[in-house]
């Protein structure tokens, strides 16, 4: 196996004299460049996500850096967040997809956007550059697009339109497995339909497809004639590249999203259990396992001197010696590391290579092979969404990555020598070897580097704004977890609140339960960490105008805590939106009723895209509007997470209205849920597509591959290391959102009557004059409390005629609520059509 580092190539040859097979000692020797191991464009320094066919995070061909160009750091903005890794072609051009549905070509030398191409959904994985000027782009609309390098479409492979008997229980057909080009010239990619595909790059035809039991997110890696990819069904698959014949499978400790890395006759992956595992290329036998103590999302990088470098969700970058399995060194960034490291040139030539790693704190780090920091650069720029979760790609003049805020970033290799703003050159991570501290966290998830202390930190806040705090606990130089056991004392003023512990025992949230009208001083303790805050209410300049009938769109939602949430679904959640309308407002009491609607798998024109079955979710909000501050809270409901809808207990949105009348100032989001049962999820775990009788055996086999894993997951055997739920099975998610004008909708009204059914067990609607496809909704209000009844509005059962027109609907009411005096607000889509008292 050949590994590349910036100064040349290193060869690991098990047959070479001096190679000790028993302990797998890896001897590196510098050698001259050789022929490319895959048909990449000769002038493309980083044509695939992990740089080379073995996915080791190093350039596929010798890379001589071009220095002293005088070019500045470049920032290119897209319309939504980016989680996918850029690829770099000739003339340093960067190709990257965004959650705004576009793939972009940026020219960092000229500082220009060259072109953009629109697909039908988000782009959540890396493209691939091929020979003859081809760019292959995977999209969440279920298609892979072949473009030329000017952004013109050559062909499109639409997975929803070409199933060819491939039966699945999946609810989503997004391409989240990064596209790679194999040594045999075929394209390889995993899809959320549970299949690994081999595709002819000439015309997009499927050569073969391998069924697995769950989603595939990692980029395939190659070695010894095999293509290897992990599936979320807890297996690593190794197939013949040409035929798809299964050579072997290996059992994995937990979910694996990282791309495998191949070196020294082994394949390595990181898992959500916090382990890095190695397997023999010959038969899949496990040869290697190291526990890093925190879930690993990133892909391993493997250097010529025998280091495996990978980051984890506790913010620690670790180097593992492949010969001994010992951790050589660790470096803490202080925030989750999801992006994968790349091994690139040292512009000062002090080391054979530097390790370039992005972090969730919004910085890029350049570490020396010893683990010492050469430099780090804070690239947040005041963004609400600071995470850099895309991996690093290496060009000839600089490196590229991308942020959750939607920026594509290009940094010249020698940029740090000019002492730019945000630069840090301290060799160590600056954290104490032992001790505990409390740090304020922004709504977007960035932790303040300075800890709270005895002197109160003054913080200007909106009256409704949750306060997030993160405890950092270090022992022997590594982060550790222990119970928070928080205590909050209001020393001065009045601050009604509740304390919520974010699963994982790293963060706590102070959720206001009333108005902060005057400054308040808090003393906060979490274990051995203590600190004080002085909260100062920010003055509100609320715009005048009627609130009833006001509409807005909740978009670009982000839930950075717990850290496992963006790991699973940051871009998916950011791509979704919820349309909201205020239906009632009492100016004297501030009481508000609002209705929300979310449609998944439907594009702007109403067409189905990226999923075999669309889903619609309704939200019944109660809340308050006072002094320009809007707080909306929904009880039982459903929150879309793209693979399925999560049953929720509480969903809270809060913000201050800006000058434009939108809730755009200090927006916050709180989501709480109990761990769902298999019975709650099973109705969703069907594609909903029509299945022919001949396909029923395939559907049965697909179910057998998937259901045992789901049972294991829901029983808690997999998610314990993730920090997703607490000991009682409760999920608490904290984050932010952005607000925009609600686009016009075509929600036609209809005639409706509402009444109790016999025994007051259900509320029944009789509907007349509705349009085909209309979406009825029912917001039930307790007339005594003037707040929504705690009933999931998605439990509304709608009957339709043969043309799809709703003719009636029923909503079951739990026993304890049947004696309430109720008022029914009936809506069509987002349009209120009637308010009726139920007798």
Protein Blocks (a to p, Z undefined) as FASTA:
>chain_A
ZZddfkbccdddfkbghiafklopacdddddddddfbdcdfklmblbfnopanonopafb
dcdddehklpacdddddfbdcfbdcdddehhiacdddfkopacdddfknopafbdcddfb
dcfbdcdddehhiacdddfkopacdddfkopafbdcdfklmnnopacfbfbfcdfbdcdd
dfkopacdddfkopacdddfknopafbdcddfbdcfbdcddeehiacdddfkopacdddf
klopafbdcddfbdcfbdcddeehiacdddfkopacdddfklopafbdcdehiacfbdcd
ddfkopacdddfkopacdddfknopafbdcdehiacfbdcdddddfklpafbdcddddfk
opacdddfkopafbdcdfklopablbcfbccdddfkbccdddfkopacdddfklmmnopg
hiafbfbgoiafbdcddddddfkopacfbdcdfbdcdddddfklccdddddddeehiacd
ddfkiadddfbdjddddddddehilaccdddfbdcfbdcdddddehjbccdddddddddd
ddeddfehpacddehiacfbcfklmmmmmmmmmmpccddddfbdcfknopacddddddeh
iafkopaehiabdcddddddddddeehiacdddddddddehjaccddfbdcddddddfko
pafehpacddddddddfklmmmmmcghiacdfklmmmmmmmmmmmmmmmmmmmnopmmmm
nomacfkopacddddddddddddddddcddddddddehilaccdddehiaehiacddddd
dfklopacdddfklpccdddfkopafbdcddddfklmmpccdddddehjacfbdcddZZ
